[in-house]
Amino acid sequence: MSNEILRILQSSLTLAIITEYHAMMQAIIAKISTGVMMDKIEWLTSREVATQLRVHPGTLANWRHQGIGPRYTKLSTAPNSAVRYRSDHVESYLREQERRAAA
């Protein structure tokens, strides 16, 4: 095969790969934007959530005891079991806390 024919074949193959990749990425973006793709849940520690909310970790512990604050999960039934927060639950909690200015 001549170098010119080889170059054309490589260019065609590269274009086909790029086109297929683009179509695949468009499908993924469509799934994400419609909420269909929720494969991975990000779990946050109390310290990470406290930092995000700009409160002391003890405040989060108090909120859990009072039944307020973001939803959480205990990793076992033990009294001092580790606690984790889903990032989407923390975001929902923040949205729920939004207030309108008094008119």
C-alpha positions in Angstrom: 0.0 0.0 0.0 1.2 3.5 -0.7 1.7 6.0 2.0 -1.1 8.1 0.7 -3.6 5.3 0.8 -2.5 4.4 4.3 -2.9 8.0 5.4 -6.4 8.2 4.0 -7.4 4.9 5.7 -6.0 6.2 9.1 -7.9 9.5 8.7 -11.1 7.6 7.9 -10.6 5.3 10.9 -9.9 8.3 13.2 -13.0 10.1 12.0 -15.1 7.0 12.6 -13.8 6.6 16.1 -14.3 10.3 16.9 -17.9 10.2 15.5 -18.7 7.1 17.5 -17.2 8.6 20.7 -19.2 11.8 20.1 -22.4 9.9 19.7 -21.7 7.9 22.9 -20.9 11.1 24.9 -24.1 12.7 23.6 -26.1 9.7 24.9 -24.4 9.9 28.3 -25.1 13.7 28.5 -28.8 13.1 27.7 -29.1 10.5 30.4 -27.4 12.7 33.0 -29.5 15.7 32.1 -32.8 13.8 32.4 -31.8 12.2 35.7 -31.7 8.7 34.3 -28.0 8.2 35.1 -27.6 8.1 38.8 -25.1 5.2 39.1 -22.7 6.8 41.6 -23.8 8.3 44.9 -21.2 10.5 46.6 -21.1 9.8 50.4 -19.7 12.6 52.6 -18.4 12.4 56.2 -19.8 14.6 58.9 -16.7 16.8 58.8 -17.1 17.3 55.0 -20.7 18.3 55.4 -20.0 20.6 58.3 -17.3 22.3 56.2 -19.7 22.6 53.3 -22.5 24.1 55.5 -19.9 26.1 57.5 -21.0 24.8 60.9 -19.2 22.8 63.6 -19.4 19.0 63.3 -20.9 19.1 66.8 -23.8 21.2 65.4 -24.5 18.4 62.9 -24.5 15.9 65.7 -27.0 18.1 67.6 -29.2 18.4 64.5 -29.2 14.6 64.1 -30.2 14.2 67.8 -33.0 16.8 67.3 -34.2 15.3 64.0 -33.3 18.3 61.9 -30.6 19.0 59.3 -29.7 17.0 56.2 -30.8 13.3 55.9 -28.0 10.9 56.9 -27.2 7.2 57.1 -25.6 5.4 60.0 -23.3 2.6 58.9 -24.3 0.3 61.7 -26.7 0.1 64.7 -23.9 0.7 67.1 -24.4 3.9 69.2 -21.1 5.5 68.0 -21.4 4.2 64.4 -20.0 6.4 61.6 -22.5 8.7 59.8 -22.5 9.5 56.1 -24.5 12.0 54.1 -25.4 11.6 50.5 -24.3 14.7 48.6 -27.7 15.0 46.8 -29.4 15.0 50.2 -27.2 17.8 51.5 -28.0 19.8 48.3 -31.7 19.2 48.8 -31.5 20.3 52.4 -29.8 23.6 51.3 -32.5 24.2 48.7 -35.2 23.6 51.3 -33.6 26.2 53.6 -33.7 29.0 51.0 -35.9 31.9 52.1 -37.4 34.8 50.3 -36.9 38.3 51.4 -39.7 39.8 53.4 -41.8 42.1 51.2 
